[in-house]
Amino acid sequence: MPRRYDPERRQRIIDAAIRVVGAKGIAGLSHRTAAAEADVPLGSTTYHFKTLDELLVAALRQANEGFAKVVAGRGALEDPRTDLAAELAAWMGEWLAGDRTGVELEYELYLAALRRPALRPVAAEWAEGLAELLSRRTDPVTARALVAVVDGICLQVLLTGVPYDEAYAREVLGRVVA
């Protein structure tokens, strides 16, 4: 039987891995579960991703792009008149709005780097990228502090189940900026 040309297969496997992690957590992800979810042969997952960590790295990198799209879509950081704390608080509000499955998935993959060293560079990319963006408006130390506060507030919202309080976030971020 001839091999079927399928240029989107790798991407379908990544998307499937994200869905599996979203539904079952990282513990539920295997080459087999990703293959089943993507409706591809098991050999396809191991062809594109030799290890499960390689698949997780690809999934985390794609998940990171979700937040980057929110940030880029707003674009207000380029304007020095924009209230930096208010803009960050609004970003978080947009990111945490509605279905939190995607945000939870991103944090689950992000925190998996604690036990999976292969994920650490990709997890660091998110924090470094946001700090670099914020450094255009403030000094590097304050930018890193803002990233830590964003992370902390988002994790608290996700872990406690309390609604996101944009006014609180704006106040805390404003204190860091000041």
Disulfide bonds with the S-S distance in Angstrom:
none
